[in-house]
Structures are given as structure tokens and as C-alpha cells.
Amino acid sequence: MSIEDDVREALVSRSARVIGTPDTAWERFGSRPSRPSPGGRLIAATVACVVFAAASVLLWRALTPARTPTVRVPVPYASASDLAGKLHEGGLGCDRLGVVHGILQPGVDVRSCQVNGVEVWLWVYQTREAINGFRSQPEPGSWNGIWNVRGPNWVVATTDGQAAQDVHEVIGGQILGGTGSLPSISIQP
């Protein structure tokens, strides 16, 4: 007896224990399997839908490019009107400019407007001398209750932290302040 004969006999004896005789095996092979109950089919369909939805979400996440955060690089502005225009384009309001009364330094354009209903002051340093003075000033962070969003030649000052955050999201800059007291200037819209 060879190894092949031993294997063949082992398979035949094992299959006979599982399916019976060859005639029984052919009967089982030719007969239709029993249909599951309607409840079983409903459960199977629900599971298939859940698996399909989960696979779709995973596929969508795999094929969607990763989002990179948008970093706003602050740019210089020529005037307070230009700065207000950029805030207005960003959906923050700032559509009516007020005028500052008082003595201001030459080469500095100062106006007020409202960002989402909160008054802000726009300071734009226009001349080389004014910009050099602006850059040599300490960061205006020691005024009580005043938030400053500072750019390369401008500052947007407000008493509302959320307005400062909104300005920062639209035009960038560095948010400073929140402590100290407001310098005295008279603003008339």
C-alpha cells in the first residue's frame, strides 16, 4: 500500500462520516438550500448596508487629501481705508469709517469702524519715518482691556477679544494685549 492509497482511504472515510454515502452527497448537492426567514434576511440586509456605509466612509477618508491649515501672512496696507476694505471683504462689517479728532503723528492714518458690531481702531503707518517709529515701539500689550492685532505697518485695536480674533482670522497679524488702559483719543463716527 502506498502513501497515496492511505491518504485516499483517509479522505473517503472522513467524507463518509460527514456526508454519508456518495448518493447522499449528490442529493445534498442537487437540492436547494433552505431560505432564511424574512427576519434573517432583514438583519443580513441591514448588516450589509452598515458595512457598505463604513467602507464608503473609509474609502472617502483615504482618498480625500489632508487639509493643511491656512496661514495668513500679514501684508502692509497703504491706508486705514484699505485695511477697512480688507476687513469688509472678509465679512466683518467695517463698512463705515469714523474720523479721529486730535493731534496725531505725521504719516499715520487712524480711523475707526465696527467689526461685527464692535468698535475697532485702525492705525496704519504710511511713511518710512512713521513705520520705523512703529517698529521701534514696544509691543502695545500693556493697555488694560485693549486687544491689538499687529501687522507689518498696522495695528487694529479693540476692547473685545473675539473681535481681535475675527480680525486675526481675516488678515493675520499677531494678537497682543488685554491688560493696561486705553490711550485717550476722541473718535467720532
Stockholm file with secondary structure:
# STOCKHOLM 1.0

chainA/1-189         MSIEDDVREALVSRSARVIGTPDTAWERFGSRPSRPSPGGRLIAATVACVVFAAASVLLWRALTPARTPTVRVPVPYASASDLAGKLHEGGLGCDRLGVVHGILQPGVDVRSCQVNGVEVWLWVYQTREAINGFRSQPEPGSWNGIWNVRGPNWVVATTDGQAAQDVHEVIGGQILGGTGSLPSISIQP
#=GR chainA/1-189 SS CCHHHHHHHHHHHHHHHHHCSHHHHHHHHHSCCCCCCHHHHHHHHHHHHHHHHHHHHHHHHHHSCCCCCCCCCCCCCSSHHHHHHHHHHTTSBCCSCEEEESCCCTTEEEEEEEETTEEEEEEEECSHHHHHHHHHSCCSCCSEEEEEEECSSEEEEESCHHHHHHHHHHHCCEEEEEESCCCCCEEEC
#=GC SS_cons         CCHHHHHHHHHHHHHHHHHCSHHHHHHHHHSCCCCCCHHHHHHHHHHHHHHHHHHHHHHHHHHSCCCCCCCCCCCCCSSHHHHHHHHHHTTSBCCSCEEEESCCCTTEEEEEEEETTEEEEEEEECSHHHHHHHHHSCCSCCSEEEEEEECSSEEEEESCHHHHHHHHHHHCCEEEEEESCCCCCEEEC
//
